[in-house]
Amino acid sequence: MERLRDWAWGGATGAGVRVCILDSGIEPDHPLVGPLDGAYAAVPAQDAGAGYGVLPEPPHDRFGHGTACAGIIRSLAPQCSLTSVRVLGGKTGSGDALLAGLRWAISEGFDVVNLSLSTTKPRYTPQLRELADEAFFRGTVLVASAHNMPVESFPWRFSSVISVGSHTVPDPELIYYNPYPPVEFFAQGQDVQVAWSGHGTKKVSGNSFATPRIAGLCTLVLSKHRNLRPFQIKNILFLAARNVGYRDE
């Protein structure tokens, strides 16, 4: 297993990999996040009935959640490129904003998209599924958080994304595979100290904070192996999981 991990991401820094975080925004110049390569927001179009569009905006975080995710990814992949797309107005947001932000991120060709959020509204499911499939075929890795409650939500339940729950072990690279999906992987996400708005930190728990651990590992793998496809990345995570039983020869 150690040989596999060393081959997969050992010595990697995330250099050359573009990561997009769809969330509440990211606080600029946070000491645990560093520089951003862009900040955007999914906002209603000026023309009534025209839906949502994605426009540049000054970087900021409406809540702190996006900054936390960015800091976790940066801690694993310090040289990756980070871009924020704000789809939440605070703790909540609209499915239309999520769709617009995800559609934009895929069209921009990001390598990894972190989605520490989901929607329980069934009317968004068909479009989310189409976007998840488009990302899969284009080569964009979608890493999505399972809902913290036992409810059906999306996009984490789609097989074309990498779905994540949290475990309690304080090891940022420790992965468990779930043999009973739809949640596929578990990563550190309980009682973790993370970056938060106000240039500070906060202790938090939840699947939201395990998701960027997996996104960060995907970023490391891609920085060493640029031509891997999403299904290959998922297979590497599977083989690297502590409970799978893979052993180096």
Backbone as JSON, one array per atom type, in Angstrom:
{
  "sequence": "MERLRDWAWGGATGAGVRVCILDSGIEPDHPLVGPLDGAYAAVPAQDAGAGYGVLPEPPHDRFGHGTACAGIIRSLAPQCSLTSVRVLGGKTGSGDALLAGLRWAISEGFDVVNLSLSTTKPRYTPQLRELADEAFFRGTVLVASAHNMPVESFPWRFSSVISVGSHTVPDPELIYYNPYPPVEFFAQGQDVQVAWSGHGTKKVSGNSFATPRIAGLCTLVLSKHRNLRPFQIKNILFLAARNVGYRDE",
  "N": [[0.81, -1.2, 0.0], [1.93, 1.24, 0.78], [3.82, 1.61, -1.21], [2.15, 1.93, -3.41], [0.81, 4.33, -2.7], [3.0, 6.04, -2.68], [3.72, 5.98, -5.38], [1.36, 7.04, -6.45], [0.85, 9.63, -5.3], [3.06, 10.49, -3.88], [5.41, 12.93, -2.97], [4.19, 14.84, -4.52], [2.85, 18.13, -5.22], [0.62, 19.35, -6.13], [1.03, 21.11, -8.15], [0.28, 22.7, -11.23], [-2.34, 21.83, -11.42], [-5.72, 22.63, -11.71], [-8.11, 23.69, -9.51], [-11.49, 23.97, -8.6], [-13.72, 25.46, -6.34], [-16.92, 25.14, -5.37], [-18.97, 26.92, -3.43], [-19.42, 28.85, -0.47], [-17.93, 30.99, -1.15], [-14.53, 32.28, -0.88], [-12.32, 33.45, 1.51], [-10.09, 36.05, 0.8], [-6.52, 35.94, 0.81], [-6.26, 34.56, 3.2], [-4.25, 33.17, 5.74], [-4.04, 30.38, 5.75], [-4.9, 29.64, 3.33], [-3.95, 31.18, 1.16], [-3.1, 32.6, -2.1], [-5.69, 33.25, -4.55], [-6.77, 32.2, -7.78], [-8.9, 33.23, -9.03], [-12.19, 34.59, -8.55], [-15.6, 34.1, -8.45], [-19.18, 34.36, -8.92], [-22.33, 32.73, -8.87], [-25.1, 34.17, -10.11], [-28.41, 35.66, -10.34], [-29.61, 36.32, -13.63], [-29.85, 39.51, -15.26], [-32.0, 39.86, -16.95], [-35.28, 38.96, -16.54], [-36.26, 35.64, -15.99], [-34.15, 34.53, -17.35], [-32.53, 32.86, -16.01], [-29.58, 31.8, -14.18], [-26.29, 33.23, -14.14], [-22.68, 33.15, -14.31], [-20.43, 35.3, -12.88], [-17.52, 37.43, -12.52], [-16.42, 38.41, -9.23], [-15.43, 40.44, -6.4], [-13.23, 38.69, -4.25], [-14.6, 37.0, -1.48], [-16.06, 35.61, 1.51], [-19.17, 34.42, 2.4], [-19.82, 33.03, 4.62], [-17.88, 31.17, 5.68], [-17.51, 28.53, 5.24], [-16.6, 27.82, 2.62], [-14.01, 28.85, 2.71], [-12.91, 27.17, 4.62], [-12.92, 24.7, 3.22], [-11.19, 25.35, 1.13], [-8.8, 25.8, 2.54], [-8.24, 23.24, 3.51], [-7.77, 21.78, 1.15], [-5.57, 23.23, 0.22], [-3.72, 22.62, 2.22], [-2.99, 20.04, 1.64], [-2.28, 20.12, -1.06], [-0.26, 22.29, -1.8], [0.63, 23.83, -3.99], [-1.34, 23.98, -5.89], [-3.73, 25.43, -8.2], [-6.28, 27.57, -7.16], [-9.68, 28.32, -7.47], [-12.57, 30.2, -6.77], [-16.04, 29.69, -6.81], [-18.86, 31.18, -5.96], [-21.76, 29.84, -4.8], [-23.48, 29.79, -2.78], [-25.45, 31.8, -0.61], [-24.99, 32.11, 1.99], [-25.35, 30.02, 4.6], [-27.0, 28.54, 3.05], [-28.24, 27.94, -0.31], [-29.37, 28.24, -3.75], [-30.69, 25.71, -5.94], [-30.56, 26.41, -8.61], [-28.4, 28.17, -8.71], [-26.35, 26.41, -8.02], [-26.42, 24.65, -10.23], [-25.72, 26.46, -12.3], [-23.15, 27.28, -11.48], [-21.75, 24.85, -11.46], [-22.01, 24.05, -14.13], [-20.54, 26.08, -15.36], [-17.97, 25.66, -14.26], [-17.31, 23.18, -15.34], [-17.32, 23.77, -18.07], [-15.16, 25.46, -18.16], [-13.08, 23.79, -17.88], [-11.86, 22.81, -15.5], [-9.7, 20.79, -13.48], [-10.31, 19.48, -11.08], [-13.23, 19.56, -9.13], [-14.6, 20.73, -6.19], [-17.32, 19.87, -4.24], [-18.82, 20.51, -1.59], [-21.5, 20.24, -0.75], [-25.04, 19.79, -1.39], [-28.2, 19.11, -3.01], [-31.57, 18.55, -2.06], [-33.73, 18.66, -3.64], [-35.8, 17.22, -5.99], [-36.28, 18.17, -8.6], [-33.98, 19.21, -9.65], [-32.37, 17.11, -10.19], [-32.2, 15.7, -12.81], [-30.75, 17.55, -14.48], [-28.44, 17.92, -12.98], [-27.42, 15.33, -13.09], [-26.85, 15.09, -15.83], [-24.85, 17.03, -16.05], [-22.91, 15.95, -14.33], [-22.25, 13.63, -15.72], [-21.24, 14.8, -18.05], [-18.97, 16.09, -17.03], [-17.51, 13.83, -16.23], [-16.94, 12.57, -18.71], [-15.47, 14.56, -19.93], [-13.24, 14.67, -18.39], [-13.07, 15.98, -15.97], [-12.78, 15.85, -12.53], [-15.23, 15.3, -10.23], [-15.79, 15.86, -6.88], [-17.81, 15.04, -4.32], [-19.78, 15.86, -1.47], [-21.4, 13.67, 0.75], [-24.68, 13.88, 2.13], [-25.13, 15.07, 5.47], [-27.24, 14.14, 6.9], [-29.63, 11.39, 6.98], [-30.85, 11.52, 4.24], [-32.06, 11.69, 0.86], [-30.06, 13.11, -1.5], [-28.35, 15.16, -3.96], [-25.4, 16.13, -5.86], [-23.98, 13.84, -4.97], [-24.82, 11.2, -5.0], [-24.55, 10.18, -7.52], [-22.96, 7.87, -9.71], [-20.92, 8.78, -11.31], [-19.5, 10.65, -9.95], [-17.13, 11.26, -7.25], [-17.95, 10.23, -4.19], [-18.19, 11.28, -0.77], [-17.84, 10.64, 2.68], [-17.28, 11.11, 6.26], [-14.62, 10.21, 8.54], [-13.23, 9.53, 11.84], [-10.53, 9.43, 12.38], [-7.46, 11.04, 12.99], [-5.86, 11.6, 10.5], [-4.8, 13.0, 7.63], [-4.43, 11.75, 5.17], [-5.57, 9.31, 5.27], [-7.73, 6.92, 3.99], [-10.86, 5.31, 3.79], [-12.64, 2.76, 2.14], [-16.04, 2.39, 1.28], [-17.86, -0.47, 1.26], [-20.51, -0.57, 0.78], [-21.99, 1.31, -1.06], [-24.27, 4.2, -1.69], [-22.34, 6.17, -0.69], [-18.93, 6.37, -1.21], [-16.27, 6.74, -0.25], [-14.45, 7.39, 2.78], [-13.05, 10.01, 4.66], [-10.85, 12.01, 6.72], [-12.76, 14.05, 8.85], [-13.92, 14.83, 11.21], [-14.06, 16.79, 14.1], [-12.03, 18.65, 13.29], [-9.55, 21.16, 12.86], [-9.92, 24.03, 11.05], [-9.42, 26.48, 8.42], [-11.13, 29.63, 8.66], [-13.53, 32.25, 8.08], [-12.56, 35.69, 8.65], [-9.9, 35.51, 8.94], [-9.22, 33.49, 10.67], [-9.49, 30.41, 12.58], [-11.41, 27.38, 13.04], [-12.98, 24.76, 14.87], [-14.46, 21.99, 13.44], [-16.96, 19.63, 12.27], [-18.02, 17.14, 9.95], [-19.25, 15.84, 6.8], [-18.71, 17.65, 4.82], [-16.14, 18.55, 5.28], [-14.53, 16.41, 5.04], [-14.66, 15.95, 2.36], [-12.99, 17.88, 0.85], [-10.54, 16.76, 1.6], [-10.36, 14.41, 0.11], [-10.59, 15.6, -2.4], [-8.23, 17.05, -2.39], [-6.32, 14.96, -2.4], [-6.91, 13.83, -4.89], [-6.07, 15.95, -6.46], [-3.32, 15.92, -5.95], [-2.64, 13.42, -7.09], [-3.24, 13.92, -9.79], [-1.39, 15.89, -10.33], [0.93, 14.49, -10.57], [0.3, 12.59, -12.47], [-0.84, 13.4, -15.19], [-2.57, 12.6, -17.23], [-4.54, 10.91, -16.36], [-7.86, 9.58, -16.12], [-11.17, 10.31, -14.72], [-12.32, 7.83, -13.77], [-10.06, 6.31, -13.37], [-8.76, 7.72, -11.37], [-10.56, 7.32, -9.29], [-10.26, 4.58, -8.96], [-7.63, 4.43, -8.04], [-7.9, 5.67, -5.54], [-9.52, 3.75, -4.35], [-7.77, 1.51, -4.26], [-5.89, 2.55, -2.57], [-7.16, 2.7, -0.17], [-7.43, 2.03, 3.32], [-8.8, -0.24, 4.22], [-9.13, -1.96, 2.11], [-7.32, -3.95, 1.52], [-5.26, -4.16, -0.27], [-1.93, -4.96, -1.02], [1.47, -4.09, -1.41], [3.66, -5.74, -3.63]],
  "CA": [[0.0, 0.0, 0.0], [2.8, 2.42, 0.83], [4.41, 1.79, -2.53], [1.1, 2.48, -4.26], [0.62, 5.73, -2.36], [4.17, 6.79, -3.14], [3.59, 6.14, -6.83], [0.18, 7.82, -6.79], [0.95, 11.06, -4.96], [4.25, 10.81, -3.1], [6.23, 14.04, -3.45], [3.41, 15.77, -5.34], [2.49, 19.39, -4.57], [-0.57, 19.92, -6.76], [1.42, 22.07, -9.18], [-0.27, 22.5, -12.55], [-3.71, 21.33, -11.36], [-6.7, 23.69, -11.46], [-9.19, 23.24, -8.62], [-12.59, 24.92, -8.42], [-14.5, 25.2, -5.14], [-18.27, 25.68, -5.4], [-19.29, 26.99, -2.01], [-19.87, 30.15, 0.04], [-16.85, 31.93, -1.43], [-13.26, 32.03, -0.18], [-11.72, 34.68, 2.03], [-8.8, 36.27, 0.15], [-5.3, 36.13, 1.6], [-6.26, 33.85, 4.48], [-2.93, 32.56, 5.85], [-4.09, 28.94, 5.5], [-5.41, 29.43, 1.98], [-3.04, 31.77, 0.18], [-3.68, 33.34, -3.23], [-6.7, 32.67, -5.43], [-6.6, 32.51, -9.19], [-10.13, 33.8, -9.54], [-13.36, 34.53, -7.68], [-16.8, 34.3, -9.26], [-20.43, 34.06, -8.23], [-23.51, 32.39, -9.67], [-26.08, 35.2, -9.75], [-29.53, 35.74, -11.28], [-29.42, 37.18, -14.78], [-30.6, 40.76, -15.19], [-33.26, 39.65, -17.65], [-36.14, 38.03, -15.82], [-36.49, 34.37, -16.68], [-32.95, 34.09, -18.06], [-31.77, 31.94, -15.17], [-28.4, 32.28, -13.47], [-25.03, 33.28, -14.85], [-21.5, 33.21, -13.45], [-19.72, 36.55, -13.13], [-16.45, 37.72, -11.55], [-16.75, 39.27, -8.1], [-14.31, 40.52, -5.45], [-13.24, 37.5, -3.4], [-15.06, 37.1, -0.1], [-16.77, 34.42, 1.97], [-20.39, 34.82, 3.08], [-20.11, 32.18, 5.78], [-16.66, 30.57, 6.22], [-17.49, 27.15, 4.78], [-15.74, 27.71, 1.45], [-12.64, 29.08, 3.15], [-12.47, 25.92, 5.27], [-12.62, 23.71, 2.19], [-9.99, 25.79, 0.42], [-7.64, 25.59, 3.4], [-7.94, 21.81, 3.57], [-7.14, 21.41, -0.12], [-4.24, 23.86, 0.17], [-2.82, 21.94, 3.15], [-2.52, 18.83, 0.98], [-1.75, 20.43, -2.39], [0.05, 23.72, -1.61], [0.94, 24.56, -5.21], [-2.43, 23.91, -6.87], [-4.46, 26.66, -8.51], [-7.59, 27.56, -6.52], [-10.67, 29.28, -7.95], [-13.8, 30.16, -6.02], [-17.32, 30.04, -7.42], [-19.82, 31.26, -4.86], [-23.12, 29.4, -5.15], [-24.26, 29.91, -1.55], [-25.55, 33.16, -0.09], [-24.62, 31.98, 3.4], [-25.38, 28.59, 4.86], [-27.85, 27.89, 2.06], [-28.23, 28.52, -1.65], [-30.41, 27.71, -4.62], [-30.28, 24.7, -6.91], [-30.24, 27.07, -9.88], [-27.03, 28.67, -8.59], [-25.49, 25.24, -8.07], [-26.35, 24.21, -11.63], [-24.96, 27.43, -13.09], [-21.74, 27.23, -11.09], [-21.15, 23.58, -11.91], [-21.92, 24.1, -15.6], [-19.43, 26.97, -15.7], [-16.7, 25.02, -13.89], [-17.03, 22.12, -16.32], [-16.99, 24.39, -19.36], [-13.84, 26.08, -18.04], [-12.08, 22.72, -17.92], [-11.13, 22.57, -14.25], [-9.31, 19.4, -13.28], [-11.01, 18.96, -9.9], [-14.25, 20.46, -8.58], [-15.02, 20.34, -4.85], [-18.73, 20.17, -3.99], [-19.17, 20.18, -0.21], [-22.9, 20.65, -0.67], [-25.94, 18.98, -2.21], [-29.59, 19.55, -3.0], [-32.56, 17.49, -1.85], [-34.9, 18.94, -4.49], [-35.74, 16.3, -7.13], [-36.36, 18.8, -9.92], [-32.63, 19.52, -10.15], [-31.62, 15.87, -10.39], [-31.84, 15.38, -14.2], [-29.7, 18.43, -14.98], [-27.2, 17.59, -12.26], [-26.91, 14.07, -13.62], [-26.26, 15.4, -17.14], [-23.59, 17.75, -15.83], [-21.95, 15.0, -13.75], [-21.78, 12.77, -16.82], [-20.4, 15.62, -18.93], [-17.68, 16.23, -16.36], [-16.84, 12.53, -16.28], [-16.41, 12.31, -20.05], [-14.49, 15.6, -20.26], [-12.04, 14.47, -17.59], [-13.11, 16.77, -14.75], [-13.09, 15.02, -11.37], [-16.15, 15.9, -9.28], [-15.72, 15.26, -5.56], [-19.05, 15.57, -3.73], [-20.05, 15.49, -0.09], [-22.66, 13.05, 1.14], [-25.45, 14.66, 3.1], [-24.88, 14.66, 6.85], [-28.45, 13.5, 7.4], [-30.05, 10.25, 6.14], [-31.82, 11.94, 3.24], [-31.59, 11.53, -0.51], [-29.68, 14.38, -2.1], [-27.49, 15.02, -5.12], [-24.98, 15.09, -6.83], [-23.07, 12.81, -4.46], [-25.32, 9.85, -5.23], [-24.28, 9.74, -8.89], [-21.76, 7.04, -9.81], [-19.88, 9.48, -12.07], [-18.73, 11.52, -9.06], [-16.5, 10.61, -6.1], [-18.76, 10.63, -3.03], [-17.34, 11.28, 0.42], [-18.29, 10.81, 4.05], [-16.17, 11.44, 7.15], [-14.23, 9.34, 9.64], [-12.74, 10.27, 13.01], [-9.09, 9.24, 12.58], [-6.75, 12.27, 12.65], [-4.83, 11.37, 9.49], [-5.36, 13.64, 6.44], [-4.3, 10.93, 3.97], [-6.18, 8.01, 5.51], [-8.98, 6.72, 3.27], [-11.58, 4.05, 3.88], [-13.63, 2.51, 1.1], [-17.3, 1.87, 1.78], [-18.33, -1.54, 0.38], [-21.97, -0.48, 0.62], [-22.3, 2.67, -1.54], [-23.64, 5.16, -2.59], [-21.11, 6.83, -0.24], [-17.84, 5.49, -1.63], [-15.03, 6.88, 0.52], [-14.47, 8.15, 4.02], [-11.8, 10.7, 4.93], [-10.88, 12.76, 7.98], [-13.72, 15.14, 8.81], [-14.55, 15.03, 12.52], [-13.26, 17.57, 15.06], [-10.83, 19.13, 12.61], [-9.31, 22.59, 12.9], [-9.89, 24.47, 9.66], [-9.47, 27.92, 8.17], [-12.48, 30.19, 8.69], [-13.55, 33.68, 7.75], [-11.97, 36.51, 9.7], [-8.49, 35.1, 9.01], [-9.05, 32.66, 11.84], [-9.72, 28.98, 12.44], [-12.58, 26.89, 13.75], [-13.07, 23.3, 14.92], [-15.72, 21.63, 12.79], [-17.17, 18.22, 11.92], [-19.01, 16.91, 8.91], [-18.79, 15.31, 5.51], [-18.2, 18.77, 4.04], [-14.72, 18.79, 5.51], [-13.84, 15.24, 4.51], [-14.66, 16.03, 0.89], [-11.76, 18.47, 0.32], [-9.39, 15.85, 1.79], [-10.31, 13.57, -1.09], [-10.28, 16.48, -3.54], [-6.8, 17.35, -2.33], [-5.57, 13.78, -2.85], [-7.09, 13.76, -6.34], [-5.22, 16.99, -7.02], [-1.94, 15.42, -5.9], [-2.48, 12.36, -8.09], [-3.23, 14.52, -11.13], [-0.17, 16.67, -10.55], [1.97, 13.53, -10.97], [-0.16, 11.75, -13.58], [-1.76, 14.37, -15.78], [-3.48, 12.04, -18.23], [-5.5, 9.97, -15.79], [-9.27, 9.91, -16.24], [-11.85, 10.22, -13.42], [-12.5, 6.47, -13.27], [-8.76, 5.85, -12.91], [-8.52, 8.37, -10.08], [-11.39, 6.62, -8.31], [-9.66, 3.27, -8.71], [-6.45, 4.65, -7.21], [-8.4, 5.88, -4.18], [-9.98, 2.44, -3.87], [-6.61, 0.68, -3.94], [-5.15, 3.18, -1.47], [-7.97, 2.67, 1.04], [-6.84, 1.22, 4.36], [-9.54, -1.47, 4.45], [-9.33, -2.75, 0.88], [-6.48, -5.13, 1.62], [-4.18, -4.18, -1.26], [-0.58, -4.98, -0.45], [2.54, -4.01, -2.4], [4.48, -6.95, -3.76]],
  "C": [[0.85, 1.26, 0.0], [3.45, 2.67, -0.52], [3.4, 2.38, -3.51], [0.91, 3.96, -3.98], [1.8, 6.58, -2.83], [4.12, 7.0, -4.64], [2.47, 7.12, -7.17], [0.37, 9.3, -6.49], [2.17, 11.42, -4.14], [5.09, 11.9, -3.74], [5.48, 15.06, -4.28], [3.03, 17.0, -4.53], [1.19, 19.98, -5.1], [-0.25, 20.89, -7.87], [0.81, 21.7, -10.53], [-1.71, 22.03, -12.59], [-4.64, 22.47, -10.95], [-7.89, 23.13, -10.69], [-10.22, 24.34, -8.48], [-13.4, 24.5, -7.2], [-15.83, 25.91, -5.27], [-18.78, 25.71, -3.97], [-19.78, 28.4, -1.66], [-18.91, 31.28, -0.29], [-15.6, 31.54, -0.66], [-12.69, 33.37, 0.26], [-10.34, 34.89, 1.41], [-7.68, 36.44, 1.17], [-5.39, 35.53, 3.0], [-4.93, 33.12, 4.59], [-2.9, 31.06, 5.6], [-4.6, 28.6, 4.1], [-4.46, 29.97, 0.91], [-3.79, 32.39, -0.99], [-4.74, 32.53, -3.98], [-6.39, 33.06, -6.86], [-7.87, 33.02, -9.83], [-11.24, 33.65, -8.53], [-14.58, 34.93, -8.51], [-18.02, 34.01, -8.39], [-21.49, 33.7, -9.24], [-24.64, 33.3, -9.21], [-27.22, 35.19, -10.75], [-29.22, 36.69, -12.43], [-30.29, 38.42, -14.65], [-31.95, 40.65, -15.89], [-34.09, 38.61, -16.92], [-36.39, 36.78, -16.64], [-35.29, 33.83, -17.41], [-32.07, 33.18, -17.22], [-30.6, 32.61, -14.47], [-27.21, 32.31, -14.42], [-23.89, 33.35, -13.85], [-20.67, 34.42, -13.85], [-18.58, 36.72, -12.13], [-16.99, 38.59, -10.41], [-15.52, 39.38, -7.2], [-14.36, 39.32, -4.51], [-13.69, 37.81, -1.98], [-15.8, 35.82, 0.24], [-17.97, 34.87, 2.79], [-20.59, 34.09, 4.4], [-18.84, 31.67, 6.45], [-16.45, 29.16, 5.71], [-16.54, 26.95, 3.6], [-14.27, 27.92, 1.79], [-12.07, 27.84, 3.83], [-12.08, 24.88, 4.24], [-11.35, 24.06, 1.44], [-8.73, 25.54, 1.24], [-7.25, 24.13, 3.49], [-7.25, 21.36, 2.29], [-5.72, 21.98, -0.19], [-3.26, 23.15, 1.09], [-2.25, 20.67, 2.54], [-1.79, 19.13, -0.32], [-1.37, 21.91, -2.44], [0.28, 24.5, -2.89], [-0.17, 24.46, -6.27], [-2.99, 25.3, -7.12], [-5.86, 26.55, -7.93], [-8.47, 28.67, -7.09], [-11.96, 29.09, -7.17], [-14.99, 30.49, -6.93], [-18.36, 30.01, -6.3], [-21.21, 30.9, -5.37], [-24.04, 29.43, -3.94], [-24.3, 31.37, -1.12], [-25.14, 33.24, 1.36], [-24.52, 30.51, 3.68], [-26.17, 27.82, 3.81], [-27.7, 28.59, 0.71], [-29.33, 27.9, -2.48], [-29.83, 26.64, -5.55], [-29.9, 25.31, -8.24], [-28.82, 27.63, -9.86], [-26.04, 27.52, -8.67], [-25.32, 24.75, -9.5], [-25.5, 25.16, -12.46], [-23.48, 27.37, -12.77], [-21.06, 25.97, -11.58], [-21.0, 23.57, -13.43], [-20.74, 24.95, -16.04], [-18.09, 26.3, -15.41], [-16.32, 23.93, -14.88], [-16.62, 22.72, -17.65], [-15.61, 25.04, -19.35], [-12.72, 25.05, -17.95], [-11.27, 22.54, -16.66], [-10.83, 21.08, -14.11], [-10.1, 18.74, -12.16], [-12.02, 20.01, -9.45], [-14.7, 19.9, -7.24], [-16.44, 20.83, -4.6], [-19.09, 19.7, -2.59], [-20.59, 20.67, 0.08], [-23.73, 19.7, -1.53], [-27.33, 19.59, -2.16], [-30.51, 18.35, -2.83], [-33.75, 17.64, -2.79], [-34.84, 18.13, -5.78], [-35.73, 16.98, -8.49], [-34.99, 19.14, -10.5], [-31.84, 18.27, -10.54], [-31.27, 15.59, -11.85], [-30.71, 16.25, -14.75], [-28.37, 18.18, -14.28], [-26.58, 16.31, -12.79], [-26.23, 14.3, -14.98], [-24.92, 16.1, -16.98], [-22.52, 16.83, -15.25], [-21.39, 14.08, -14.83], [-20.88, 13.55, -17.77], [-19.02, 15.81, -18.33], [-16.86, 14.95, -16.46], [-16.2, 12.3, -17.64], [-15.39, 13.36, -20.48], [-13.19, 15.42, -19.49], [-11.96, 15.34, -16.36], [-13.56, 15.88, -13.59], [-14.01, 15.8, -10.43], [-16.08, 15.14, -7.97], [-16.84, 15.88, -4.73], [-19.3, 14.99, -2.34], [-21.39, 14.8, 0.05], [-23.37, 13.93, 2.16], [-25.18, 14.15, 4.5], [-26.07, 13.96, 7.5], [-28.85, 12.36, 6.48], [-31.18, 10.63, 5.18], [-31.22, 11.7, 1.86], [-31.29, 12.91, -1.09], [-28.65, 14.12, -3.2], [-26.58, 16.23, -5.22], [-24.17, 13.93, -6.27], [-23.53, 11.4, -4.75], [-25.07, 9.34, -6.64], [-22.97, 8.95, -8.93], [-20.63, 7.73, -10.55], [-19.09, 10.45, -11.21], [-18.05, 10.66, -7.99], [-17.22, 11.11, -4.86], [-18.0, 10.37, -1.73], [-18.16, 11.45, 1.69], [-17.08, 11.0, 4.95], [-15.9, 10.34, 8.16], [-13.55, 10.17, 10.72], [-11.23, 10.2, 13.21], [-8.33, 10.49, 12.15], [-5.57, 12.05, 11.7], [-5.37, 11.91, 8.16], [-5.26, 12.8, 5.17], [-4.94, 9.55, 4.14], [-7.55, 7.94, 4.84], [-9.55, 5.35, 3.65], [-12.54, 3.96, 2.7], [-14.88, 1.93, 1.74], [-17.81, 0.78, 0.84], [-19.83, -1.51, 0.13], [-22.35, 0.94, 0.2], [-23.81, 2.93, -1.49], [-22.48, 5.98, -2.02], [-19.95, 5.88, -0.5], [-16.62, 5.53, -0.72], [-15.27, 7.7, 1.78], [-13.08, 8.74, 4.24], [-11.95, 11.49, 6.23], [-11.84, 13.95, 7.88], [-14.41, 15.41, 10.13], [-13.57, 15.73, 13.46], [-11.93, 18.01, 14.45], [-10.75, 20.65, 12.7], [-9.11, 23.08, 11.48], [-9.8, 25.99, 9.59], [-10.91, 28.39, 8.2], [-12.41, 31.68, 8.41], [-13.1, 34.5, 8.95], [-10.5, 36.19, 9.91], [-8.21, 34.23, 10.22], [-9.22, 31.19, 11.52], [-10.93, 28.6, 13.28], [-12.53, 25.37, 13.78], [-14.46, 22.89, 14.43], [-15.77, 20.12, 12.58], [-18.19, 18.13, 10.8], [-18.39, 16.39, 7.63], [-18.24, 16.42, 4.62], [-16.7, 18.92, 4.12], [-13.88, 17.56, 5.2], [-13.69, 15.34, 3.0], [-13.41, 16.71, 0.33], [-10.5, 17.67, 0.62], [-9.24, 14.97, 0.55], [-10.0, 14.41, -2.32], [-8.8, 16.83, -3.57], [-5.95, 16.18, -2.79], [-5.72, 13.6, -4.35], [-6.19, 14.78, -7.05], [-3.76, 16.54, -7.03], [-1.7, 14.35, -6.96], [-2.38, 12.97, -9.49], [-1.98, 15.35, -11.39], [1.01, 15.78, -10.91], [1.61, 12.77, -12.24], [-1.26, 12.5, -14.33], [-2.81, 13.75, -16.69], [-4.5, 11.05, -17.67], [-6.93, 10.5, -15.91], [-9.97, 9.74, -14.88], [-12.01, 8.8, -12.9], [-11.17, 5.88, -12.78], [-8.4, 6.46, -11.55], [-9.31, 7.65, -8.99], [-10.79, 5.26, -7.98], [-8.41, 3.38, -7.84], [-6.87, 4.86, -5.75], [-8.85, 4.57, -3.57], [-8.8, 1.59, -3.43], [-5.82, 1.23, -2.76], [-5.91, 3.14, -0.16], [-7.41, 1.67, 2.05], [-7.51, -0.16, 4.47], [-9.73, -2.34, 3.22], [-8.48, -4.02, 0.91], [-5.41, -5.22, 0.57], [-2.85, -4.15, -0.57], [0.44, -4.93, -1.58], [3.31, -5.33, -2.44], [5.94, -6.63, -3.56]]
}
